[in-house]
């Protein structure tokens, strides 16, 4: 999916040059807007803002502050291009957490690699979970919002592990972390099968994950995740526990309780055009349908196909 870059350029002075620099690349969409349209641009949650400071009608600092104060764009990088070479002015602008200040006339190669390297860094930093290397809650929310705004049809998979706390109590958190990483790899492998680059996987935290997939493949993805998970999870248990089919954990009163081998539950929310008004509604339905999946013994998935 092409990444949207907003160029705030009232007189469309630099947008043509930037498009020319990137004419041989299809990974980016450059959209020119006027500074008065900033509110609408923020709703699109672009991957980068480029501001031509020379022909603005609004105050540059105010625009930068507005970007930084927006919940969905407070981590979106900003490049300011200006003919003002005064050090004091540059420092004032950079003080607003602006990533780059580039003087005119623009060196095309310098601008090209600045944008490319900045976007590469963004893509690296999106993988903010130190354990799984997956995008976290901010990126998950932004991804869902973008798809809702573009009126896409997609499916959201909410995944978590069953009896995982009991596993940690018996085997320890370090072994538990290995199961989390194993689970992330299983989800990634099956969500991104057949080079489906528009699919998305995020790590909410702990043993909770989210995946966004095409409506035509969600059921097959769920089936493949469960098959691979159930096949691989046994290597994290002792032969005795596997043969017995459960682990034994003493509760607070010292009474031994039995918990089945760790399994995975998946709740699927099918999102059609105009079906949900916001991501909170999707999340609420996701929690409900995942709860249904968790009532089934062992790994399972449940699907919400409600039209209203």
RABELKA-V865572 format. One record per helix or strand. SS is the DSSP state (alpha for helix, beta for strand). FROM is the first residue (numbers start at 1). TO is the last residue. If there is no record, write none. Layout:
BEGIN
SS,FROM,TO
SS,FROM,TO
END
This chain:
BEGIN
beta,3,8
alpha,15,21
beta,28,33
alpha,35,43
beta,48,52
alpha,53,55
alpha,60,69
beta,77,82
alpha,87,94
beta,100,103
alpha,108,125
beta,135,135
alpha,137,149
beta,154,162
alpha,164,171
alpha,173,191
alpha,193,195
beta,200,205
beta,208,213
alpha,218,236
alpha,239,244
beta,246,250
beta,256,260
beta,263,271
alpha,279,294
beta,300,304
END
